[in-house]
């Protein structure tokens, strides 16, 4: 082949590759197109492209053509010397590898590979991958071919980077919409379980992953606890505490962790359980609130997946939005619980107050009613809503400014006070006892006044009855004493009169003495009544005088 025709062919190949690159924006489609087109264009048998995974510093298969999966899945891609040169941005040509012990002769022999040209894929002087051109016959790659292949590799690097950028731009737009949607859903409710379940259900769909889990730190146990999961079996979820896996131990530093190959990464424990579950790649992202990590969000893929920067940023953004939603839901739960406790306490206090038989009201320092029990409301004939906030004097029968008002005394002097007054209720006069006690605030001043109101009419009547009984007992005792004192001279006078009655002969004197005897006997009968007296009534006598009627 003449020099001119070779240059023309190279130019044609270069134009074809450039045209292919310019027609495709998806970097995966770019790689698939190139590895399928180059064998015919460059007269080779196979082509593969591997991309550099920055998290593991290894080359991950991106696309291949003309090679078996067994060959592509081998652990070692090339010799260490070749890989070092590639990472330094230098091409490596090997004309004879089928007998080279450094190239795993058994695998090379089975695949039939004789020669390999390995080229670094560069973009802006940074290595992003490598392209390998393979032949099944021994071939010496000339300097021109190597130089031309390097130019193609550079174009591949540009194509991959452009495709990645375009794909990332599309992904970022999609992810932005998804972030807005997830934020809208999580902020539309304050129920923590709903928020968590929304996140674990939406994220796998957005990232085309298998599953998602959320583990939150428990402040009491100081451990991560699984709070939500989607797409995983119960057996897998209960395999262990997630802190034991190194990939999640790294996230508390605040940085996301992406693992391409679960089976080959030493940062992952419990590989057998993950393999059994079908997990091949994962992305672990810390959930933060105001810079503090409150949990870990994990996205698991059932296919080997190299998480892109936009995907990682999307997961981080969702984790941050989720952290705020989770914190809000937690705070709402705490506030709801606190309100429930307050309502329960108020209900309990109200039940206790309602069980108090006397009337009870509580006043603030401005004499406004802030609390009233059921007995008070029933007697007043008003509802709680009507009474609360009322002025004390609007419901108190004692006039404003009277010194006998116990609430005024408490507010003025800071000591308990009591007062009893009469009040007409249902056309009957009742005695009402009002007792007020202070409740002091932090400033040492009276904050509230508790006033207990009792109807002591029955007590007053009992006291009056007791007083009357005491009077009766005094009168009866006095009557018995007087009767006893009268009986002694009475019996002596009656006996003397009766003796004189036997000795007198004068009819006139006998008549007078008989009158005396009869009167003495009447007095004796009266003393007997006084001795046996258990009660008395009074009746009017002369003027304002009253006398007892035995």
Secondary structure, 3 states (H helix, E strand, C coil): CCHHHHHHHHHHHHHHHHHHHHHCCCHHHHHHHHHHHHHHHHCCCEEEEEEEECCCCEEEEEEEECCCHHHHCCCCCCCHHHHHHHHCCCCEEECCCCCCHHHCHHHHHHHCCCEEEEEEEEECCEEEEEEEEEECCCCCCCHHHHHHHHHHHHHHHHHHHHHHHHHHHHHHHHHHHHHHHHHHHHHCCCCHHHHHHHHHHHHHHHHCCCEEEEEEEECCCCEEEEEEEECCCHHHHCCCCHHHCHHHHCHHHCCCEEECCCCCCCCCCCHHHHHHHCCCEEEEEEEEECCEEEEEEEEEECCCCCCCHHHHHHHHHHHHHHHHHHHHHHHHHHHHHHHHHHHHHHHHHHHHHHHCCCEEEEEECCCEEEEECHHHHHHHCCCHHHHCCCEHHHHCCCCCCCCCCHHHHHHHHCCCEEEEEEEEECCEEEEEEEEEEEEECCCCCEEEEEEEEEECHHHHHHHHHHHHHHHHHHHHHHHHHHHHHHHHHHHHHHHHHHHHHHHCCCHHHHHHHHHHHHHHHHHHHHHHHHHCCCCCEEEECCCCCEEEEC
